[in-house]
Amino acid sequence: MNLLDLEHLMRFWTAEQWQANVLMLFHLVGAMVLGLVLGYERAYHGRAAGMRTYALVCMASTGVIILLAYPLQWYGGLQGGSLPPPLADPTRVIQGVVTGIGFLCAGVIMKEGMNISGLTTAASLWAASSIGILLGMGFYFAAIMLTLLCASLMMWGAKLEALLPSHPAIAVMLRGEPQRQFQQAELIKFSNDLGFRFAPGSLSIELTGGREEWRFVCTAKRNFGGETLTRFASRVHEIPGVAEFRVTHARN
């Protein structure tokens, strides 16, 4: 058999292959929508993983599992599901790929204080492995569409998320002047007046060289867009006895 002849290459685009790929696309789109809904709940409350992360993970998981429903279309129908499991069962390889990619994804997630970054990058790496698996199994159209869906999410997902109502979180560090002792009640009132909710469960206090350092997270009562950080930082000087401060986003 000439593997490069036109008849063999067209096996990947037969009517049966198209039907399987289109059905897989429906599943992928459904996974994206449901992932976006679930991720929006997290983004609305200012959590680390947002809409893009949830949607990417949901689609990648769907892409890996849905191809198992069409064994007769694997590799363009070349095997027809007839070879014995030791030679034809690719699920063992898929399991190894997914596990290995998980370790790789963990390496790109970074945590600095209360700020977590790299979650979306990790999710996109896992989605890339799902795309490679689909492509390797011969589902070209589904792999192409999953690539376009993932790329669209990574390019425009953040803009969509910014337009929707949400409560973005910020991480605040306040270092007082010598002998200055902050009070939780005054910081709660200050945050509330600016439109933020103080999160008591995030509070940590450190004393170094006679100077207090307070670290805590605040969630905005509404989405201030690009002014979330500046809204807080521009008013910190109103707190008496603040020698140094830092305000950063508390999510990816």
ABEGO torsion letter per residue (X at the ends): XBAABAAAAAAAABAAAAAAAAAAAAAAAAAAAAAAAAAAAAAAAGBABBAAAAAAAAAAAAAAAAAAABAAABGGGAAGGABBAAAABAAAAAAAAAAAAAAAAAAABBBBEABBBGAAAAAAAAAAAAAAAAAAAGBAAAAAAAAAAAAAAAAAAAAAAAABBBBBBBBBBBBBBBGBBBBAAAAAAAAAAAGBBBBAAABBBBBBGGBBBBBBBBBBABBAEAAAAAAAAAAAAABBGBABBBBBBABX
